């Protein structure tokens, strides 16, 4: 089983420096494209590989690049941005890549930038990833020194500048258009689409924003070809995927596995099964903003299409396992507290609706909730749905709530009937 | 025109608009908050949701925000769809979770967009059972009151204040459900356009603080369409009265002039109407009891008017009707303008150019749509603020047009356009005496004395048209700048040149003409606008009466002269010694005015004049647009009358009768047309006094006007007969024609379901377009399309300092330089302390620093003020405050002495 993204990452050991990276074949993909691939060739190779965006939306990466105007209409300035603002609760896969093999990201970014002919690139990094910031800074410096970045890359005349930008710590910045606003020094509010960032992005110029894991796949696709990349997968989506499991499992962690392993394999084999005395009650398969799945879904293939068909989303591929001793109402309340706090305050449903949802859940937890409160929660899952709000934050927030109401409705009702949280004695 | 199908009914709508504009445009009530016709769409509030259907088979549809959805031919949408209605109701419920239930004590109540939209969506019972979030309010100065708890986070305030008006000190802070709109800390709002926040805010966060001093609900106001009297732009306003006091001024939409916004001088400068300094009673000086009744006054006037040499002095702030009536009373040969010879010379040149120069003079809308603007000398920020706001729109719109084509985004998609535009701006060159906030938007700025600005302007014209003379000895830097400006004008399609009488330089006026004409000769659309000092300066100048100096020369040779001074404080426009001499020489001085001034202080007879709010009258703005304003209320004392009414009474006295024929304004305007061909067409600006709709008058009061039977109950229990001014189609009651009034006769905005100013949508032909039936006002210069044969070829010498002398130039202040607005306490508070400004080099030479007292000595005046040292002035120049009450009228461009 191949693990192209993580085979050279050894937790606990320092990250690969430039020399180490080159020893493992690093920057050979960059040399390859510079030796004779046109930007269009690169775009095509990535499109053919069926690489889908690893930030959660799962859109074909090569296709996304193809929307960048490559003629004069695109103008002289374009940007390539790595979205390293990993703030989805339960998600820590990009951190592994950033801290373990920073040059892999840098090489992927240079290739991606070349594919859209961008001359300026940014890494937008979550503020709390201090260790990643340090090694990225050093690695960018090394790459400049080695001629992989800067004025005349590998003597081809292609130019690319790369900057590390650390955010101020808002979940919203993970949304690509809010990230752009934040990078411009504005409030981290999302933008309406169209126009899409590919046409009018950072500073109003054509821009591609890709997730860290997505970009890390690029050098391997270039080196080994689209067919190889597709062959890594158990599903129609190309490549491997970094999966993660957290919760009351024996071995929480993150693993690079073929795209489409089953949830059962992940939890039972890789995460070592549930801790003694705990039963699996529900799973958020791809971070806090995805719908719960339950025991019945254990044999589900973890790829974009299969998870969607089961009523959830693969999201970031890093799952949170909820056990039977944890109150689903309290669990969801905790999430809604996060989402309400991270709402940017731009559109009414999110700004006013999420705090209401949070308060309703808290009153249920306190034992003062009513049947009407559950109805209101149910209504909010519809009112805050996609299209009703300005961006995907509130619809994402509603996913765990709506599925909790679907799968764990009894727990909600018991809070009302018993006028207390029935799990309370289990809280440690 | 595309057709769209709304709830199964096809409508023709304007191409390029969005669904919300289309729905509102065809009269459908669709609630909204964050969208504003002047600010565009951003999709924040989610209030305007409608359903869009894929095709005829699609029954479920997709919920979209109508403000963010472009019109497509044949698109099927539903406003009445159950899901869409329920969502809109839900949005209100969300907004109401934190909105205080303080409507009864909120200033916005009764004219609140949030109230209207709440009722429109049908939201009633509250399901949110938790505490509301609260905020601390801020002190924002004397004009705007802040009450943040009422905020519904529509973001309009910051979008207006920052994006539209270019302000910096109002912003949005915080996040999630604790977003805060205010300043970084308490303090006076810096923008002179801050009052518009009260109209932009859909609820009571920002309200008119001056209204608060004498608060009245909208439905209790008696209002009429009026015209701002605070500068020569002539913004259309609505003025409201109750209990004999003028209570507030609101913007009155005019698509060609002020659009949706006015400046703070216009909005808050109305309180002279209520001031204790008003002349409320006829006064005959040196009687035992000076205040007299009308009969005594008329008897006395008969003596001093008849059998005397009678001369009249007109006024740039009095109406066309009043100026004409004075001229008619005294005879053309005895009628003088009342302003100095220097100012008359410049204004005469301006009128000559506008009448005969063959260059179009643009409306504010046309300035906004220009793709290159050049200002020569005039400090528009301080002398014509709303024109400055239009110049800002020009630079923004030009950049936006460019961006829109690049990314195929419609103009209404505000955030997307701004994102693309970034810091790009259209072309704007500000060539002015001093720095001003408009410099921030300009491509090129140049600060110097008027002669040097004129030289640069002549050089620009010469670059555009090499036959024109290039001033000699131009510094290389100036020549390069001229080259760059000319290049930018060459690249433009629609150029506007703005100058004015403010700097006191006729040379600048000529230079401005050369540029505009040179641009026009190149086949471009050229506009030439001149700012004048007062609301009716243009009307007065168009009468081409001799100056005050001519009156003074004449009176020196005459005796037994009675002078009638019409609404004019001669000391504002002429030197103290000249006015003193003039007034001392007159045998009798009759002053007709509304406020006591230095001039009325020397008059023998004071005739109380009505202010604009108590008058029907016409003023002519900078573009030659005659605009009629209507009486808002009748003064309690019938002795207070429009000046033109008094003058017609005096005319009767001359004929030997105390009760002559009454003349209505429209009749006077007709007479003006026959006396002065340059005013042809002006009578159409006023509705005939006998104009009726279905036999009905138009009510000045909304149908919800309250207290009519009670408000005078302390005087008598029977309801008095409604007043009747007889001069206009308006009545002082709530009864009358309740339909949509004609565009020039809109006394207030109200349509069923729309109590706030947003009702305006119902009065427009299309959203953001002209009013139904066409915008009011008659442009008087448009009749002339002949092209003059002249160019101006004499260029001035370069400025050179003189030993021991300084060139005196004006510093205007938006608050302080206008005569009437200083009687508003709030604006008086904002007026800066007057000072004399000199350059750093001169300060060093004179050995003075900031705050030292300096004395200025001109030929005729001498006064002392603290000094301000500035970096934007050249050596050898001194700036004195223009138009300040405490400072005598000064002759700009003359050489004066300074004593430390």
Boltz contact constraints between the chains, C-beta under 6 A:
constraints:
  - contact:
      token1: [A, 192]
      token2: [B, 43]
      max_distance: 6.0
  - contact:
      token1: [A, 192]
      token2: [B, 68]
      max_distance: 6.0
  - contact:
      token1: [A, 195]
      token2: [B, 407]
      max_distance: 6.0
  - contact:
      token1: [A, 195]
      token2: [B, 409]
      max_distance: 6.0
  - contact:
      token1: [A, 195]
      token2: [B, 416]
      max_distance: 6.0
  - contact:
      token1: [A, 199]
      token2: [B, 407]
      max_distance: 6.0
  - contact:
      token1: [A, 200]
      token2: [B, 407]
      max_distance: 6.0
  - contact:
      token1: [A, 200]
      token2: [B, 419]
      max_distance: 6.0
  - contact:
      token1: [A, 200]
      token2: [B, 420]
      max_distance: 6.0
  - contact:
      token1: [A, 203]
      token2: [B, 422]
      max_distance: 6.0
  - contact:
      token1: [A, 204]
      token2: [B, 419]
      max_distance: 6.0
  - contact:
      token1: [A, 204]
      token2: [B, 420]
      max_distance: 6.0
  - contact:
      token1: [A, 204]
      token2: [B, 422]
      max_distance: 6.0
  - contact:
      token1: [A, 341]
      token2: [B, 176]
      max_distance: 6.0
  - contact:
      token1: [A, 343]
      token2: [B, 176]
      max_distance: 6.0
  - contact:
      token1: [A, 344]
      token2: [B, 175]
      max_distance: 6.0
  - contact:
      token1: [A, 345]
      token2: [B, 175]
      max_distance: 6.0
  - contact:
      token1: [A, 345]
      token2: [B, 176]
      max_distance: 6.0
  - contact:
      token1: [A, 345]
      token2: [B, 179]
      max_distance: 6.0
  - contact:
      token1: [A, 346]
      token2: [B, 44]
      max_distance: 6.0
  - contact:
      token1: [A, 347]
      token2: [B, 44]
      max_distance: 6.0
  - contact:
      token1: [A, 347]
      token2: [B, 46]
      max_distance: 6.0
  - contact:
      token1: [A, 348]
      token2: [B, 45]
      max_distance: 6.0
  - contact:
      token1: [A, 348]
      token2: [B, 46]
      max_distance: 6.0
  - contact:
      token1: [A, 348]
      token2: [B, 91]
      max_distance: 6.0
  - contact:
      token1: [A, 348]
      token2: [B, 94]
      max_distance: 6.0
  - contact:
      token1: [A, 349]
      token2: [B, 46]
      max_distance: 6.0
  - contact:
      token1: [A, 351]
      token2: [B, 177]
      max_distance: 6.0
  - contact:
      token1: [A, 352]
      token2: [B, 94]
      max_distance: 6.0
  - contact:
      token1: [A, 352]
      token2: [B, 97]
      max_distance: 6.0
  - contact:
      token1: [A, 353]
      token2: [B, 94]
      max_distance: 6.0
  - contact:
      token1: [A, 355]
      token2: [B, 177]
      max_distance: 6.0
  - contact:
      token1: [A, 359]
      token2: [B, 130]
      max_distance: 6.0
  - contact:
      token1: [A, 383]
      token2: [B, 90]
      max_distance: 6.0
  - contact:
      token1: [A, 387]
      token2: [B, 63]
      max_distance: 6.0
  - contact:
      token1: [A, 390]
      token2: [B, 43]
      max_distance: 6.0
